[in-house]
Amino acid sequence: MKNRSAKRIGIFGFGCVGQGLHDVLQDNPQLQVVRICVRDREKLRTLPSHTFTYSPQELLQDESIDLFAELISDPGEALLIVRQVLQAGKTIVSANKKMVSENLPELVELQQAYGGTLLYEAAVCGSIPILRTLEAYYGNEQLQEVSGILNGSSNYILTKLNSEGLAYEEALRQAQALGFAEADPTLDVGGFDALHKISLIAAHAFGVVPHAADVLCQGIQHISKRDVTLAQALGARIRLVASAKLNAHNRLAVQVLPTLVFPDSELYYVEAEFNGVQLKAKYAGDQFLKGRGAGSHPTGSAVWADVSAALAGYKYSYGKLQQAEVQLEEDTELRLYLRTPNPELLPQLDWLELTSFGVDATVAQLIGTVRRRSIIAHAATLAAANVFIAQVPDSVQVDDVLRASLLDAVEVA
Ligand SMILES: NC(=O)c1ccc[n+]([C@@H]2O[C@H](COP(=O)([O-])OP(=O)(O)OC[C@H]3O[C@@H](n4cnc5c(N)ncnc54)[C@H](OP(=O)(O)O)[C@@H]3O)[C@@H](O)[C@H]2O)c1
């Protein structure tokens, strides 16, 4: 029998996340699924064919629908759907970090102009409630830093390299076979997925919407066993860390960088496909959230949490975005580990200090301090030359003793 008081939802997408949401809704009969819009008419489905439509407009123009969930894998089409819903003053939740992060100013304006609502917790770290935490608990408190492991695929690969000594290609193959990485893994291993997520975090935590071109973004795709061995010799693990950090002059540095993390950091213990986010707040101090950052049910759960919140009238306040007191940092000094098969590239970077501990005709390994802007300016050249870069804490000072032991480790690798 139909539940007459049930709210009605239209869903776009029935892949990993759409199916996860559908499963979660089986436990929640107060929400009735009207139709699910998909693209491929030939695909075998686990639900009866009358559940599906292939026409987005059929859903978008159905006046009986109370709210929508946009869970498709096509960011261009997702934007058109979200735009149309918001222009009609209606409510939609989305999991699409690329679409939301690249169009946030427009999407905020549309909500303000037409009174509709867009929520997108599932787009950032799957089941970890980071955006709502930033909005609800830190909307009025100054944050100093939000950083973390925001991409489960690359963390799975890095974990395998560290704990099992696998080669990068083998770890990537395993991640793909388990569904943690896409057939085209570029967005994940290139750092772009984490970049989309940290951009959304920066908007909610600091009121800044960074342009991708201004953000230092390096992935893990050039990592080798030498790099892993070096990190281990220092007592560290390599993690892909995305961060938004405020300096004393209210300037925000946003970056995605492989980073050497040590046992005194919570991120050291975030393994496999898990995500972890750490917050540093002026009065609350440090906090850490860890959980499943992707996957069908964890992400479906986050979408359901947004749907429930939206039905209860919840909207993002975008409080810090309205105040716009913080600006993006244009340049900083970075302490880096760098390995390059082409030592001739090194003089092109703006080094402030440099220690090399392994240079021969085929590879150079260095730790030094460099201007962030020079890494951004040479990003394409560094990528083409398969250079691997990782951030190193200032506390790692390479004296002669350490240099000798690193040389030993590098030779063993
Ligand atoms: N997977 C995760 O763990 C995860 C986590 C957080 C966020 N997300 C985000 O959630 C979204 C969906 O990801 P997913 O992993 O569920 O993708 P997926 O498994 O590839 O499924 C994508 C779904 O979108 C449908 N679709 C694609 N283009 C469409 C179009 N133009 N019109 C209508 N339907 C269309 C597909 O239809 P067919 O079934 O007909 O092919 C499919 O049902 C993406 O934005 C992703 O970034 C995913």
The ligand as a Gaussian input file, in Angstrom:
#p B3LYP/6-31G(d) Opt

LIG

0 1
 N       31.406000       6.058000      -6.484000
 C       31.658000       6.697000      -5.352000
 O       32.094000       6.095000      -4.369000
 C       31.384000       8.173000      -5.253000
 C       31.644000       8.823000      -4.024000
 C       31.346000      10.176000      -3.901000
 C       30.839000      10.866000      -4.987000
 N       30.627000      10.210000      -6.182000
 C       30.060000      10.980000      -7.301000
 O       28.732000      10.496000      -7.527000
 C       28.411000      10.606000      -8.913000
 C       28.006000       9.230000      -9.453000
 O       29.100000       8.363000      -9.293000
 P       28.938000       6.786000      -9.481000
 O       30.189000       6.194000      -8.951000
 O       27.650000       6.341000      -8.955000
 O       28.957000       6.673000     -11.068000
 P       28.596000       5.365000     -11.956000
 O       28.634000       4.146000     -11.126000
 O       29.449000       5.456000     -13.161000
 O       27.070000       5.606000     -12.380000
 C       26.734000       6.739000     -13.111000
 C       25.248000       6.753000     -13.352000
 O       24.946000       7.983000     -14.031000
 C       24.126000       7.678000     -15.150000
 N       24.362000       8.712000     -16.169000
 C       25.540000       9.106000     -16.691000
 N       25.337000      10.097000     -17.586000
 C       24.014000      10.326000     -17.604000
 C       23.192000      11.216000     -18.322000
 N       23.713000      12.086000     -19.202000
 N       21.840000      11.191000     -18.107000
 C       21.303000      10.307000     -17.217000
 N       22.038000       9.426000     -16.491000
 C       23.381000       9.440000     -16.695000
 C       24.548000       6.309000     -15.602000
 O       23.523000       5.772000     -16.377000
 P       23.591000       4.266000     -16.935000
 O       23.305000       3.387000     -15.743000
 O       22.516000       4.218000     -17.943000
 O       24.977000       4.080000     -17.475000
 C       24.744000       5.609000     -14.251000
 O       23.518000       5.116000     -13.757000
 C       29.669000      11.188000      -9.594000
 O       29.534000      12.576000      -9.655000
 C       30.784000      10.822000      -8.613000
 O       31.869000      11.720000      -8.680000
 C       30.896000       8.881000      -6.333000

